[in-house]
Amino acid sequence: MKHAVLPDPAGFEPVLATPAAQGAEAPRRPRLLWRAARAGARLYRRETHLRAAAPGFDAGRGPKAVIAKLEELEQACEARRRAHAPEYSVRRHVLLLSALLAERAAPA
């Protein structure tokens, strides 16, 4: 399976922008997962999708807190994918990546 480095298309920052990840190589995800996430980001509606992506998380805490939480959840999802864990959900992974891309592109 080919993997693509998540590019930095216009308006989007790299998926992981935490201090630990800034010096590291860009995260690699399967190309199909990346395409699905980009398509989902265009359809993203914060009120609905953020609640589904991060249940119980207070979205009123500010964009940096939302992005940090989504990064944390996406990294956990990626770890489950790489481990071939039975609880891994492609649907959830696409939802998290879509939300992360859309939140990063949103004006602050």
C-alpha positions in Angstrom: 0.0 0.0 0.0 1.4 3.4 -1.0 1.6 6.0 1.7 1.6 9.7 1.1 3.2 12.4 3.2 0.4 14.8 4.1 1.0 17.8 2.0 0.5 21.4 2.9 -2.2 22.5 0.4 -3.2 26.1 0.3 -5.0 27.0 3.5 -4.0 23.9 5.4 -1.1 23.4 7.8 0.5 20.0 8.4 -1.7 17.6 10.4 0.7 17.6 13.3 2.0 20.9 14.5 2.8 20.1 18.0 6.3 21.2 19.1 7.5 17.6 19.3 6.3 17.0 15.7 7.7 20.1 14.2 11.2 18.9 14.0 10.1 15.4 13.0 9.3 14.1 9.6 5.7 14.8 8.4 3.3 12.0 9.3 2.5 9.4 6.7 -1.0 8.2 6.0 -2.3 6.0 3.2 -3.2 8.1 0.2 -6.8 7.0 0.1 -7.2 8.0 3.8 -5.8 11.4 2.9 -8.1 11.9 -0.1 -11.2 10.9 2.0 -10.1 13.4 4.7 -9.7 16.2 2.3 -13.2 15.5 0.8 -14.6 15.4 4.3 -13.0 18.7 5.3 -14.8 20.4 2.5 -18.1 19.2 3.9 -17.2 19.8 7.6 -19.8 21.5 9.8 -18.3 22.3 13.2 -21.4 22.0 15.3 -22.2 18.5 14.1 -18.9 17.0 13.2 -16.8 18.2 16.1 -19.3 16.7 18.5 -18.9 13.4 16.7 -15.2 13.5 16.4 -14.5 14.5 20.1 -17.6 13.5 22.1 -17.8 15.4 25.4 -15.1 17.9 24.4 -16.1 21.5 25.0 -15.6 23.3 21.6 -15.8 26.7 23.3 -12.3 26.3 24.7 -10.7 27.9 21.7 -9.2 26.7 18.4 -5.8 25.7 19.8 -7.4 23.4 22.4 -9.7 21.9 19.7 -6.8 21.3 17.4 -4.7 19.8 20.2 -7.5 17.4 21.1 -8.1 16.4 17.5 -4.3 15.7 17.0 -4.3 13.6 20.2 -7.3 11.6 19.0 -6.0 11.2 15.5 -2.6 9.9 16.7 -4.3 7.3 18.9 -6.4 6.3 15.9 -3.3 6.0 13.7 -1.6 3.9 16.3 -4.6 1.5 16.3 -4.5 1.4 12.5 -0.8 0.5 12.4 -1.3 -2.1 15.1 -4.2 -3.7 13.1 -6.3 -3.4 16.2 -9.9 -4.8 15.9 -11.3 -1.6 17.3 -9.8 0.6 14.6 -12.5 2.4 12.5 -11.7 3.9 9.1 -14.8 6.0 9.4 -13.6 7.5 12.7 -10.1 8.1 11.3 -11.5 10.0 8.3 -13.8 12.0 10.6 -10.8 13.0 12.8 -8.5 13.9 9.9 -11.3 15.9 8.2 -12.1 17.8 11.4 -8.4 18.5 12.0 -7.9 19.8 8.5 -11.0 22.0 8.6 -10.2 23.4 12.0 -6.7 24.3 10.9 -8.1 26.0 7.8 -10.7 28.0 9.8 -9.9 31.6 10.5 -8.8 32.1 14.2 
